[in-house]
Amino acid sequence: MNKYSVWYMPYSKKYLITHPWQWVRRAYRNIRDAYRRSVYGWTYGDVWDWDNWFTHIVPDMLRHMADKGSAYPGREPFDTPEKWHEWLHHMANLIESADEEWQNEHNEFYKDYMEHIMENDKERFNKYITRANELHERGEENIAQAFVEMGQHFSSLWD
């Protein structure tokens, strides 16, 4: 369940047992956000964290369209459903690569750095941050490419 789910609770069970008002507060926010999403299509939290929202929601939408959708443009370069579905998955992967969580998963130095973060090890930090910057730049290039390509086929993004 991602954090954009209606019933997302980011707290541990132990914390909720010792702080029951947090459960009530979070439940209220979830219901309020569900209402706002149903009426407006977005919540204030989505706006505050727009990049994170976009890199989580849009790839899921594109994959859903590819896996469950029945329509496709029917003209070059997407004259078959297979080509269209492949492109939709490709766009989802490009957008997802701009997400910080995705980048940390693919950073081979992230786990080692986080396990030793209190040691203030500059060598570990430099390896981690160098790789993080490379992944971030690649993510920015990928999302720019996705925007250009999706812009070219924008009117075909329906089902």
C-alpha positions in Angstrom: 0.0 0.0 0.0 1.6 3.3 -1.0 1.2 6.5 0.8 -1.4 7.7 -1.6 -3.8 5.0 -0.5 -6.8 6.1 1.4 -6.0 4.0 4.5 -2.2 4.5 4.6 -1.0 4.5 8.2 2.7 5.4 8.5 3.0 4.6 12.2 4.1 1.4 13.8 1.5 -0.6 15.9 3.4 0.1 19.1 3.3 3.8 18.4 -0.4 3.7 17.7 -1.1 1.8 20.9 0.8 4.4 23.0 -0.6 7.3 21.0 -4.2 6.4 20.1 -5.1 10.0 19.2 -2.7 9.7 16.3 -4.8 6.9 14.8 -7.9 9.1 15.1 -6.1 12.1 13.6 -4.7 10.0 10.7 -8.1 8.3 10.1 -9.7 11.8 9.9 -7.1 13.0 7.5 -7.5 9.9 5.3 -11.2 10.4 5.1 -10.8 14.1 4.4 -8.3 13.4 1.7 -10.5 10.7 0.2 -13.3 13.3 0.0 -11.1 15.9 -1.5 -9.8 13.5 -4.1 -13.3 12.5 -5.0 -14.5 16.1 -5.4 -11.4 17.9 -6.7 -9.1 15.0 -7.9 -6.3 16.0 -5.6 -5.5 17.0 -2.1 -3.3 19.7 -0.5 -0.7 17.0 0.3 -0.5 16.1 -3.4 0.4 19.7 -4.2 3.0 19.9 -1.5 4.8 16.8 -2.8 3.8 17.0 -6.4 7.0 15.4 -7.8 6.6 12.4 -5.5 2.9 12.1 -6.3 3.6 12.2 -10.0 6.3 9.6 -9.9 4.1 7.2 -7.9 0.7 7.7 -9.5 1.4 8.3 -13.2 3.5 5.1 -13.7 0.7 3.1 -12.1 -1.8 4.7 -14.4 0.3 4.0 -17.5 0.9 0.4 -16.4 -2.8 -0.1 -15.7 -3.7 1.3 -19.2 -1.1 -1.1 -20.8 -2.3 -4.2 -18.9 -6.0 -3.6 -18.7 -6.8 -1.1 -21.5 -8.3 -2.1 -24.8 -7.7 0.9 -26.9 -4.6 1.9 -28.9 -3.9 4.6 -31.4 -3.9 2.3 -34.5 -1.5 4.4 -36.5 2.3 4.5 -36.8 4.3 4.0 -34.6 1.6 2.2 -32.5 -0.2 0.3 -35.2 -0.6 -2.8 -32.9 -1.7 -3.1 -29.3 1.6 -4.7 -28.4 3.7 -1.7 -29.5 1.3 0.6 -27.6 1.5 -1.4 -24.4 5.3 -1.7 -24.7 5.6 2.1 -25.1 3.3 2.7 -22.1 5.5 0.4 -19.9 8.5 2.3 -21.2 7.0 5.6 -20.2 6.1 4.3 -16.8 9.7 3.2 -16.2 11.1 6.5 -17.4 8.9 8.5 -15.0 9.5 6.1 -12.2 13.3 6.5 -12.5 12.9 10.1 -11.4 11.6 9.0 -8.0 14.0 9.3 -5.1 12.9 6.0 -3.5 13.6 4.2 -6.9 17.0 5.9 -7.0 17.9 4.7 -3.5 16.9 1.2 -4.4 19.2 1.2 -7.3 22.1 2.9 -5.5 24.4 0.1 -4.4 26.0 2.4 -1.8 22.7 3.5 -0.1 22.3 0.6 2.3 25.9 0.6 3.4 25.9 4.4 3.9 22.6 4.3 5.9 23.9 1.4 8.1 27.0 3.5 9.0 25.5 7.0 8.9 26.4 7.8 12.5 30.1 7.0 11.9 30.5 10.1 9.8 32.5 8.1 7.2 33.4 10.5 4.4 34.5 7.8 2.0 31.1 6.0 2.3 29.3 9.3 2.0 31.2 10.3 -1.2 30.5 6.9 -2.8 26.8 7.2 -1.9 26.4 10.9 -3.0 28.3 10.4 -6.2 26.1 7.5 -7.2 23.0 9.4 -6.0 23.9 12.4 -8.2 24.4 10.1 -11.2 21.0 8.4 -10.7 19.3 11.8 -10.1 20.7 13.2 -13.4 19.6 10.1 -15.2 16.1 10.4 -13.7 15.9 14.0 -14.7 16.9 13.1 -18.3 14.5 10.2 -18.4 11.5 12.3 -17.2 12.4 15.0 -19.7 12.3 12.4 -22.4 9.0 11.0 -21.1 7.4 14.5 -21.1 8.5 15.0 -24.7 7.3 11.6 -25.9 4.1 11.8 -24.0 3.5 15.3 -25.3 3.8 13.9 -28.9 1.1 11.2 -28.2 -0.9 13.0 -25.5 -4.2 12.8 -27.3 -3.8 9.0 -27.5 -3.6 8.6 -23.7 -7.1 7.4 -23.1 -8.9 4.2 -22.9 
